[in-house]
Amino acid sequence: MRADAQRNYDRLLEEARQAFIVRGTDVALEDIARHAGVGIGTLYRHFPDRYTLMNAVFEKELDALTQHAHELITADDPAEALTKWLRRVAVHSASYRGLSAAIMENGGLRMPSCKTRLRTAGGALLWRAQEAGAIRPDAQIGDLLKLTHAMVLAAEKNPEERGLFDRLMDLALDGLRTRGKTQEGREGTPEERGAVPAAADERENAGAATG
């Protein structure tokens, strides 16, 4: 790529990143080109459509998420490591309004590089947690990412419900953990496994009181 073309490419990426954060991923591409000091034709030569531009921006941003996954891969608690990483993914998604919807749309047809990097980084954390017996063996990283993004979307659409994302995430992660074992790995008591009706009733009553 020629030096001037590289400069245009870099400016477009930076302007797109700022625009996506401030105005959302549905911002007019003409506005991004204008702020970058180039014509819309130049933008389309580098990025044939909106999703190509989004993918390029998020590919660059995913460096931090990938690095975070590498740092967590040796954590003492593999399940907690996976949890921390998914929460970081959620923060990343919330910073870019529309990212969650874009990643969830049309399976793997849109933003393929972004999906691949996320699944590779998170997949290693999930595999380690499953090998440790802490996370259900039927869990798949693609499903966990879609679930995380769905919860981000729910929180975005209900801003008046403070703490909604954290509550949903806690429920989802509790469902991922293997049943019948405590966090220390020993076999749980019937109450811990939820096998005693009285214990289940107490939890239900507590939930009704706080809901």
N, C-alpha and C positions, 0 to 999 in steps of 0.2 A: 504494500500500500504506500502511495506517495506520501510525503510529509504533510502536504496540505490536506490530503484526504484523511490522514490519520488525525490531524487536528480537528477537522470537522466531525469525525466519528467520536472523538473523545468529548467534544463540546456537546454534541447531541446526547450522549449517554449521561453526562452530568446534568444537563437541563432536564432530561426526562426523569432522572432520579429525584430531583428537587420537585418537579411538577407532580409526580406520582405521590410523593409524601404529602404535599400541601393541598393538592386539588383532587387526588384520586387518579386511578389508572384510566379513567374515561376522558381525561383532559384532551382537548383538541390537539391533534398532531401538528397542525399549522402553528399553534401557539408555541409548541416546543421548538419547531424549526426557527420561528422568528426570534425567540430569546437566544437561540444558539447562533444567530447571525447568518443563517443559511436559508436557501429556498426549500420549499416542500419537496421539490424534485430531488434535491440532495439527500434529504431524509429518507425518501423512498429508495434511493439507490443503495443506501446502507442497510435499511430495514424495510423490506417489502410490505410489511403489515404491522399492525399494532402489537401483535403477540411476539413477533420477532424482536421488536424493540424492548418489550417487557422482559422477554427471556434474557436479552443481553444485559439489561440493568440488573436483574435479579441474580444472574450468573455471577456478576461481580460482587454483589452483596452477600452471596452465599459462602464466600470465603470464611466469614466469621462463624457461620453455623457449622461448617465443615471442621474448622479448627476446634470449635467447642466440643464437637463429637469426639475428636481425637484426644482431647484432654480428659474426657469422661470415660474413655474406654477401659481404663485401668482402675476405676473407682471401686471401693470396697463393696458398695451396694449397687449391683447392676440395675436393679429395678428403679432405684432412686436416680441413677444416672440417666436412664431412659426418660424418666419423668422430667428431670431438669431440662433435658434437651428438647422435649416436646413443648415445654413452656417457653423456651427460648424461640422455638419456631413460631409459636403463637404471637410473641412480642414482635417478631420480625414481620409477620403477616399483618398485624394490626397497624404497623407503621405505614404500610402501603395499602390504602383503601382500594379494594378490587382484586388484590392478589389472591385472596382465598377463593373467590369465585372463579378467577382465571385458572387456577390450578385444578379446581374440581371439574371444570367444564370439559366435555368431550373426551373423557378418558385420557389417553396419552397423546392425543392429536395436537394439543396446544402446549406450548412451553415445555417441550420434551427434555431439554438439557437441564432445566430447573428441577423437574421431577426426578430425573436420574440422579442428580447430585444429592438431593434430599433423601432419596430412598437408599442410596449407598451409605451415606453417613449414618442415618438412623437405623438402617438394617443391621449394621454391625453391633450397635447398642442393643437392639432387640434380640438378636441372636444370643448375645452374651447373657442377657437376663433370662432367656428361655433355657439356655444350657444350665444356668444356676437353679432352675426350677422355680423361679420367682414370678414368671409371667406365663400365661396360658400358651401352650404350644401351637394353638390354632390362630394366634394373632399374627397379622401380616403388616409390614411397615406401611404399605400403601393405604390400608384401611385406617391405621392410626393417624396418618397424615390427613386423610380426608376428614376423619372425625375431629381432629384438632382444628382444621380450617372451618368446619361447620360450626364449631363452638365459637370461633372468632366472629363468624358472620352473625350468629345469634346475639352475641354481645354488642356488635356494631349496630344491629337493628333495634336493640332495646337498651339504649344508653341510660335510661332512667333506673334500670335495675342494677344497682351497685353490687359488685362482687359476683355477678352472674357467671362470668367466665370461670372464675376460680371454683365455684360450686359445681358447674358442669364438668370441669376437668377432674375434680376430686371424685365425682361419681364414676366417670369413665375409667379412671386409673384404678379405682377400687375393683371395678369389674374385670380388669385385666389381670389382676394378681391371682395366682393359683389359690384354689380353695383348699381348706383342710390343713393349712400350715400357717403358723404365725410368721412374723417377719424374721424371727431368729432361725426359722427353718424346721423347728420341731413340730410334731403333730399337734394341732390345736385341740382344745377341749370342745365338747359339743356346743357350748355357748359361743366359743370363738368361731366355730364353723357355721353358726346360725342354725344348728340342727334342733335346738330346743325351742318349742313353740313359745314358751314364756319369754325367752330372750328376744325372739322375733317380734312379739307383741310389744315389748318394752321399746324396741327401736322404732316400731311403727308409731307408737304413742308419742315418742320424743319428736319424731319427724313432724307429726301433726301439730304439736305444740309450737314448734319453731317455724313452721310453714305459714 
